[in-house]
Amino acid sequence: MKKKVLALLMVMVMALALLAGCGGGGNSGGNSGGNAGANAGANAGGNAGGDTGDSGSDAAAGGDYTFEIIVKSYQSSYWQAAVKGVEDEANKLGVKVNCTGPNNESDIADQVQMLNNAINNAPDGIGLAACDQQACLDALQLAMDKGIPVVCFDSGIPDAPEGSVLSTIATDNYGAGAVAAENLYPALKDRIMSATAPVRIGEVNQESTSESITSRGLGFIDKFTELAKADGKTVGVTGNDYYVNNCADKGDAGSADIIIEVAVPAQTTVELCATEASVIMNKSDTIGMFGSNQVAAEGIVTANGNLGVLDADPAAGKILAAGFDAGSAIKGAIKDGTLFGAVTQSPLAMGIRTVDTLNDIVSGKSVSDISTDGYWYDTTNMESDEIAPNLYD
């Protein structure tokens, strides 16, 4: 009997042990499986979702890219506005930019060295506003050999090695120079038509090397000549050899009804532009002036400080002058009746589009050249919604 009881007790103990073991295994398996599944799901879903979100953010921001941006100089507020556009857009996209540039737009060798330094930094892309159309050609070839995309802005480089410049973002500079002539010529037409002796139009260009300046200068000369010829007048171009030899029709300055005299200073400073402008403005037959960028236009205004020969009213019988770009000095001269008007572009927009285009390139998107607009402004429209945003200080 006792044996039967003991045997029964042993069976019960074993059964209880088995039940305990099954219960523990069930809980462990449930907790382990449940927790591991939940954790794996949370980690996989959470981290993947987080990474996907970060990747999406990076894609929108352009990824972890670094761009070298080289402007022509930090001399004028024009280039400061361009740099602001670059930096603002870089912050928006989450990319890094390093902006450099020579002190002066005539410091061509310094800019070429900066371009070579930028290439040595192996950035994801380079934005370049070239001071000289020819000086950067070897560096552009090197950048292409190293697989670094280059975007030009403000000025193009027509002879760049094929494939080295993927996009050029610039104002139609030739057309913008023509815009200045289209506005200045009609205001001078009465004096031109009634003149009994040759009259003179002065043009000051800060240099004769960059595409932007040369194109504007030639655009003004060619359009002014075209308009004068349409009225039966002859035109002769004199002064700087580059502009004389590259305009559409240089005519004969010795016998022309209208003489367009082109001056280029030894260096790109307001003071030297003022010196060149003074020489032309001191001539008794000068009736009009054009300065093809901010430095040149400010040079004309500076020269007038001593001469007092400019007036924005065509009926005043003084010299009527047109400028280019903006800045506080030019805007002030238009407002106070010294300058007749000017053509502006948008350096801020150029800076923004340069960063956008570089970002598109490294993101695998196709790009092309971008032409930005030039706008005539004077006292009648400089406060308008269309013009005012482009008139940087």
C-alpha positions as CSV (number, residue, x, y, z in Angstrom):
1,M,0.0,0.0,0.0
2,K,2.8,2.3,1.0
3,K,4.5,1.5,-2.3
4,K,1.4,2.4,-4.2
5,V,1.1,5.8,-2.3
6,L,4.8,6.5,-2.9
7,A,4.5,5.7,-6.5
8,L,1.5,7.9,-6.8
9,L,3.2,10.8,-5.0
10,M,6.2,10.4,-7.4
11,V,4.0,10.6,-10.4
12,M,2.3,13.7,-9.1
13,V,5.6,15.4,-8.4
14,M,6.9,14.6,-11.9
15,A,3.7,15.9,-13.4
16,L,4.0,19.1,-11.4
17,A,7.6,19.5,-12.5
18,L,6.6,18.9,-16.1
19,L,3.8,21.5,-15.8
20,A,6.2,24.0,-14.2
21,G,8.7,23.4,-17.0
22,C,6.1,23.8,-19.7
23,G,4.8,26.9,-18.0
24,G,8.3,28.4,-17.7
25,G,9.1,27.6,-21.3
26,G,5.9,29.1,-22.4
27,N,6.5,32.4,-20.6
28,S,10.1,32.5,-21.6
29,G,9.2,31.7,-25.2
30,G,6.4,34.2,-25.1
31,N,8.4,37.0,-23.6
32,S,11.5,36.3,-25.6
33,G,9.6,35.9,-28.8
34,G,7.3,38.8,-28.1
35,N,10.0,41.1,-26.8
36,A,12.4,40.2,-29.5
37,G,9.8,40.6,-32.2
38,A,8.6,43.9,-30.7
39,N,12.1,45.1,-30.3
40,A,13.2,44.0,-33.8
41,G,10.1,45.5,-35.2
42,A,10.6,48.7,-33.3
43,N,14.3,48.8,-34.2
44,A,13.9,47.8,-37.8
45,G,10.8,49.9,-38.3
46,G,12.0,52.8,-36.2
47,N,15.6,52.9,-37.4
48,A,14.7,52.3,-41.0
49,G,12.0,54.8,-40.8
50,G,14.4,57.2,-39.1
51,D,17.1,56.6,-41.7
52,T,14.7,56.9,-44.5
53,G,13.5,60.2,-43.0
54,D,17.1,61.4,-42.7
55,S,17.9,60.2,-46.2
56,G,14.8,62.0,-47.4
57,S,15.9,65.1,-45.6
58,D,19.4,64.8,-47.0
59,A,18.0,64.3,-50.5
60,A,16.0,67.4,-50.2
61,A,19.0,69.2,-48.7
62,G,21.3,67.9,-51.4
63,G,23.3,65.5,-49.2
64,D,26.6,66.0,-47.5
65,Y,28.2,68.0,-50.3
66,T,30.9,70.7,-50.3
67,F,31.1,73.4,-53.0
68,E,33.9,75.9,-53.6
69,I,32.6,79.2,-54.9
70,I,35.0,81.8,-56.4
71,V,33.7,85.3,-57.1
72,K,35.5,88.0,-59.0
73,S,36.2,90.1,-55.9
74,Y,34.8,91.4,-52.7
75,Q,35.3,95.0,-53.8
76,S,31.7,95.8,-54.6
77,S,28.3,95.2,-53.0
78,Y,27.4,93.3,-56.2
79,W,29.6,90.4,-55.3
80,Q,28.6,90.6,-51.6
81,A,25.0,90.2,-52.8
82,A,26.1,87.1,-54.9
83,V,27.8,85.6,-51.9
84,K,24.8,86.2,-49.8
85,G,22.7,84.3,-52.4
86,V,25.2,81.4,-52.3
87,E,25.3,81.2,-48.5
88,D,21.5,81.5,-48.0
89,E,20.8,78.7,-50.5
90,A,23.6,76.5,-49.0
91,N,22.0,76.9,-45.6
92,K,18.6,76.1,-47.1
93,L,19.9,72.9,-48.8
94,G,22.2,71.8,-46.0
95,V,25.3,71.8,-48.1
96,K,28.7,73.4,-47.3
97,V,30.2,76.2,-49.3
98,N,33.5,78.0,-49.1
99,C,33.5,81.4,-50.8
100,T,36.7,83.0,-51.9
101,G,37.7,85.7,-54.4
102,P,40.6,88.2,-55.1
103,N,40.6,91.7,-53.7
104,N,40.3,93.2,-57.1
105,E,38.8,92.0,-60.4
106,S,42.1,92.8,-62.1
107,D,43.9,90.4,-59.8
108,I,43.6,87.6,-62.4
109,A,46.6,85.6,-61.2
110,D,45.3,85.5,-57.7
111,Q,42.0,84.2,-58.8
112,V,43.6,81.4,-60.9
113,Q,45.6,80.4,-57.8
114,M,42.4,80.3,-55.8
115,L,40.8,78.1,-58.5
116,N,43.8,75.7,-58.4
117,N,43.6,75.6,-54.6
118,A,39.9,74.8,-54.8
119,I,40.6,71.9,-57.2
120,N,43.2,70.6,-54.7
121,N,40.6,70.6,-52.0
122,A,38.6,68.0,-54.1
123,P,35.2,69.5,-53.5
124,D,32.0,68.1,-55.0
125,G,31.7,71.0,-57.3
126,I,33.0,74.5,-58.1
127,G,31.2,77.7,-58.9
128,L,33.3,80.2,-60.8
129,A,32.8,83.8,-61.8
130,A,35.9,84.2,-64.0
131,C,37.8,87.5,-64.1
132,D,39.5,86.5,-67.4
133,Q,38.1,84.3,-70.2
134,Q,41.5,82.7,-71.0
135,A,43.4,82.5,-67.7
136,C,41.4,79.7,-66.3
137,L,41.5,77.2,-69.2
138,D,44.3,75.0,-67.8
139,A,42.6,74.8,-64.4
140,L,39.3,73.9,-65.9
141,Q,41.0,71.0,-67.8
142,L,42.5,69.9,-64.5
143,A,39.1,70.1,-62.7
144,M,37.5,68.0,-65.5
145,D,40.4,65.4,-65.3
146,K,39.7,65.1,-61.6
147,G,36.0,64.7,-62.1
148,I,35.0,68.0,-60.4
149,P,32.0,69.7,-62.1
150,V,32.3,73.4,-62.7
151,V,29.4,75.9,-63.0
152,C,30.2,79.4,-64.3
153,F,28.2,82.4,-63.1
154,D,28.0,86.0,-64.1
155,S,30.6,85.5,-66.8
156,G,30.9,82.6,-69.3
157,I,34.2,81.1,-70.6
158,P,33.5,80.5,-74.3
159,D,36.8,78.7,-74.9
160,A,36.6,76.4,-71.9
161,P,37.7,72.8,-72.6
162,E,34.7,70.9,-73.9
163,G,32.8,69.3,-71.1
164,S,34.6,71.2,-68.3
165,V,31.8,73.7,-67.7
166,L,28.5,72.0,-67.2
167,S,26.3,75.2,-66.9
168,T,26.7,79.0,-67.2
169,I,24.4,81.2,-65.2
170,A,24.6,84.7,-66.4
171,T,22.7,87.7,-67.6
172,D,22.5,88.1,-71.4
173,N,25.2,90.7,-71.1
174,Y,25.3,91.7,-74.7
175,G,21.5,92.2,-74.6
176,A,21.8,94.0,-71.3
177,G,24.3,96.5,-72.8
178,A,21.8,97.0,-75.7
179,V,19.1,97.8,-73.1
180,A,21.1,100.7,-71.9
181,A,21.5,102.0,-75.4
182,E,17.8,101.5,-76.2
183,N,17.0,103.8,-73.3
184,L,19.8,106.4,-73.6
185,Y,19.6,106.9,-77.4
186,P,16.0,108.1,-77.5
187,A,16.7,110.6,-74.7
188,L,19.6,112.0,-76.7
189,K,18.0,111.8,-80.2
190,D,16.9,115.4,-80.4
191,R,20.4,116.7,-79.6
192,I,21.9,114.2,-82.1
193,M,19.6,115.1,-84.9
194,S,20.0,118.9,-84.4
195,A,23.7,118.9,-83.9
196,T,25.8,120.8,-86.5
197,A,29.0,119.2,-85.5
198,P,30.0,115.7,-84.3
199,V,28.9,114.7,-80.8
200,R,30.6,112.2,-78.5
201,I,29.3,109.3,-76.3
202,G,31.7,108.0,-73.7
203,E,31.8,104.4,-72.5
204,V,33.8,103.3,-69.5
205,N,34.5,99.6,-69.1
206,Q,36.5,98.5,-66.0
207,E,38.4,96.0,-68.2
208,S,38.5,94.1,-71.5
209,T,39.0,90.5,-70.3
210,S,35.8,89.1,-68.8
211,E,32.9,88.0,-70.9
212,S,30.3,90.0,-68.9
213,I,32.0,93.4,-69.2
214,T,33.1,93.0,-72.8
215,S,29.7,91.8,-73.9
216,R,27.9,94.7,-72.2
217,G,30.3,97.2,-73.7
218,L,29.9,95.8,-77.2
219,G,26.2,95.4,-76.8
220,F,25.9,99.1,-76.0
221,I,28.1,100.2,-78.9
222,D,26.4,98.0,-81.5
223,K,22.9,98.9,-80.5
224,F,23.6,102.7,-80.2
225,T,25.2,102.4,-83.7
226,E,22.3,100.6,-85.1
227,L,19.8,103.1,-83.8
228,A,21.8,106.1,-85.0
229,K,22.2,104.5,-88.5
230,A,18.5,104.0,-88.7
231,D,18.2,107.8,-88.3
232,G,20.7,108.4,-91.0
233,K,23.7,109.2,-88.8
234,T,27.2,107.8,-89.1
235,V,29.1,106.4,-86.1
236,G,32.8,106.0,-85.4
237,V,34.2,104.0,-82.5
238,T,37.6,105.0,-80.9
239,G,39.6,104.3,-77.8
240,N,40.4,100.9,-76.3
241,D,41.6,98.5,-79.1
242,Y,39.5,95.5,-77.9
243,Y,36.2,97.3,-78.2
244,V,37.2,99.1,-81.4
245,N,38.2,95.9,-83.1
246,N,35.4,93.7,-81.8
247,C,32.3,95.9,-82.3
248,A,30.1,95.2,-85.3
249,D,31.1,98.3,-87.2
250,K,33.8,100.7,-85.9
251,G,33.1,103.2,-88.7
252,D,35.4,106.2,-89.2
253,A,35.8,108.3,-86.1
254,G,37.5,111.0,-88.2
255,S,34.4,111.8,-90.2
256,A,31.5,110.4,-88.2
257,D,28.4,112.3,-86.9
258,I,28.7,110.4,-83.6
259,I,31.9,109.4,-81.9
260,I,31.7,106.6,-79.3
261,E,34.9,106.8,-77.2
262,V,35.7,103.7,-75.1
263,A,38.0,104.0,-72.1
264,V,39.4,101.1,-69.9
265,P,41.5,101.9,-66.8
266,A,44.8,100.2,-65.9
267,Q,43.1,98.6,-62.9
268,T,39.5,98.0,-61.9
269,T,39.0,100.7,-59.3
270,V,36.4,103.4,-58.9
271,E,39.1,106.0,-58.8
272,L,40.8,105.0,-62.0
273,C,37.5,104.7,-63.7
274,A,36.7,108.2,-62.5
275,T,40.0,109.4,-64.1
276,E,39.1,107.8,-67.4
277,A,35.6,109.2,-67.3
278,S,36.8,112.7,-66.5
279,V,38.9,112.8,-69.6
280,I,35.8,112.1,-71.8
281,M,33.4,114.2,-69.7
282,N,35.7,117.2,-70.0
283,K,35.4,117.3,-73.8
284,S,33.0,119.9,-75.0
285,D,31.3,117.6,-77.6
286,T,30.4,114.9,-75.0
287,I,26.6,114.5,-74.6
288,G,26.3,111.0,-73.2
289,M,28.1,108.4,-71.0
290,F,27.7,104.7,-70.2
291,G,29.4,102.8,-67.4
292,S,29.1,99.0,-68.0
293,N,29.2,97.8,-64.3
294,Q,29.0,99.1,-60.8
295,V,32.7,100.2,-60.6
296,A,32.6,102.0,-63.9
297,A,29.2,103.7,-63.2
298,E,30.4,104.8,-59.8
299,G,33.5,106.1,-61.5
300,I,31.4,108.3,-63.7
301,V,29.5,109.6,-60.7
302,T,32.7,110.2,-58.8
303,A,34.1,112.2,-61.8
304,N,31.0,114.3,-61.8
305,G,31.6,115.3,-58.2
306,N,34.4,117.6,-59.5
307,L,33.0,118.5,-62.9
308,G,29.2,118.9,-62.3
309,V,28.4,118.1,-65.9
310,L,25.7,115.4,-65.5
311,D,22.0,115.9,-65.4
312,A,19.2,113.3,-65.7
313,D,16.9,115.7,-67.5
314,P,17.5,115.5,-71.3
315,A,16.3,119.1,-71.6
316,A,19.0,120.4,-69.3
317,G,21.6,120.3,-72.1
318,K,24.2,118.6,-69.9
319,I,25.7,115.1,-70.2
320,L,23.1,112.3,-69.9
321,A,24.7,109.2,-68.3
322,A,23.5,105.6,-67.9
323,G,25.0,103.0,-65.5
324,F,24.9,99.3,-64.8
325,D,24.2,97.3,-61.7
326,A,23.0,98.9,-58.4
327,G,24.6,99.8,-55.1
328,S,23.8,102.8,-52.9
329,A,26.0,105.3,-54.9
330,I,24.3,104.5,-58.2
331,K,20.8,104.4,-56.7
332,G,21.4,107.7,-54.9
333,A,22.7,109.3,-58.1
334,I,19.5,108.3,-60.0
335,K,17.3,109.6,-57.2
336,D,19.0,112.9,-57.0
337,G,18.9,113.5,-60.8
338,T,22.6,112.9,-61.5
339,L,22.3,109.7,-63.4
340,F,19.6,109.2,-66.1
341,G,19.1,105.5,-65.2
342,A,20.8,102.1,-65.1
343,V,20.5,98.4,-66.0
344,T,20.4,96.0,-63.1
345,Q,20.8,92.3,-62.8
346,S,20.2,90.0,-59.8
347,P,23.5,88.8,-58.3
348,L,21.5,87.3,-55.4
349,A,19.6,85.1,-57.9
350,M,22.8,84.1,-59.6
351,G,24.3,83.0,-56.3
352,I,21.2,81.0,-55.5
353,R,21.0,79.3,-58.9
354,T,24.7,78.5,-58.8
355,V,24.3,76.4,-55.6
356,D,21.1,74.9,-57.0
357,T,22.7,73.9,-60.2
358,L,25.8,72.3,-58.5
359,N,23.4,70.4,-56.2
360,D,21.5,69.1,-59.2
361,I,24.7,68.0,-60.9
362,V,26.0,66.0,-58.0
363,S,22.5,64.6,-57.5
364,G,22.6,63.1,-61.0
365,K,20.2,65.6,-62.6
366,S,20.8,67.1,-66.1
367,V,21.5,70.8,-66.2
368,S,21.8,73.5,-68.9
369,D,22.8,77.1,-69.2
370,I,20.6,79.6,-67.4
371,S,20.0,83.1,-68.7
372,T,19.0,85.7,-66.1
373,D,17.3,89.0,-66.9
374,G,18.6,92.6,-67.0
375,Y,16.2,95.4,-66.2
376,W,16.3,99.2,-67.0
377,Y,15.4,101.3,-64.0
378,D,15.2,105.0,-63.3
379,T,13.1,107.3,-61.0
380,T,9.9,106.1,-62.6
381,N,10.2,102.4,-61.7
382,M,13.0,101.8,-59.2
383,E,10.5,101.4,-56.3
384,S,8.3,99.0,-58.2
385,D,7.8,95.4,-57.0
386,E,9.5,94.0,-60.2
387,I,12.6,96.2,-59.9
388,A,13.2,97.0,-56.2
389,P,14.2,93.5,-55.2
390,N,17.1,93.6,-57.6
391,L,18.5,96.9,-56.4
392,Y,21.0,95.7,-53.8
393,D,23.0,98.1,-51.7
